């Protein structure tokens, strides 16, 4: 390929969407990625495949009444934009919600992407709390993360076969090349040695050569910072959630290191809002890690009792899966690094699940029927058998003793009181669905919930306690971009030739989510920023050629 129209840095979902749309328009694209070919598709491969889509036939079939205006209100009240640099993030948010309500489903179908008849309700809005989703709108793609990636991967490979795409792995960008006017005109960097490590594993950084490539446009699609724990700690929002935990788990591989956004910042780009990050309090250390300190988020359903590190129950307003930021703040309030779920065997059999496509094989296999749950799911049982965070006991005294052995912060009497309080509430008719304050839980009719029961009922045992730690996931900030994806300077001017998409752009504008995100908007943000930026580039390139 003698001449390129666009260089894309990164072969994750946002980079693939950008490239696929450009290939559809006959443009010539060079894709460079520091990782081996095994990582083709990036982090989206691991995902559940959830997409925030508005007012769909799938929703209407389930009796869910959604609208553009309702979705926009949910987004804005959750984001709570309040900074001067939120101008473009808010614009991107309005544009995304409109796309999700009007064009997204048909555009996905045009790529052959189908939606499963399953709609989740994470970040559900609760009575008296002005944030979250008013209705379920997190649609699951058939095939989950791999199923979402495959059409874009296929289009890029087709482009490669047609001579439109040059795909180079183990090419790490170290510098943005600029001409005398300051415009970005290419990239330079290091060629890394071949590495046959599996997806997600740490790879060699041995340099075996250098490269430089030129094009009128460079698109940064290199992801966020969640795998770089030093950078996460450096940007940690201490003023809002307290000090960073001593122990952090990585929800993404180590190569998601923020390196490229800092290189862009060094070239004059405005890097904003990295103190806004999406971390979960409900992390388990993986029993068979593919990268260092790998964590997995556990999803307990509504019936678990959530305790802080000492053993006190969290406030009624904090429910797993309903408010990730609120859960993080609540669990960090007393300075402990851990919190706990306590469940019975019945709840473990009925409600417990793990996030990610590798933990939900029926959806990856595009099987409509959810397998009947008989006993504790195999993925949960594997963590119980081989992980370090589960405690199982036949009685409350043994449970609290084992919890205290696992964490010095646990105060046994506080745990006992919390479990006894739970059982008294069940006897009084107060359940996970009715709530301690009587307001109810809107999620109850859309998820599998165990019948209310006392934890200390011998027929419900054994008791299970699950130690939780903070797990990194997504960056809600990034490079500031306008609605065409152009990267801006601190002063607000465009850097000619430089664009950003996906998490590197804070999913649009340097922070489309504000302080808190609605689930399904991360993959959705990769799709939308890639599509929107590619459309702008196609128009710009046509004008330049004219």
Order of alpha helices (4+ residues) and beta strands (2+ residues): beta-alpha-beta-beta-alpha-alpha-alpha-alpha-beta-beta-alpha-beta-beta-beta-beta-beta-alpha-alpha-beta-alpha-beta-beta-beta-beta-alpha-beta-alpha-beta-alpha-alpha-beta-alpha-alpha-beta-beta-beta-beta-alpha
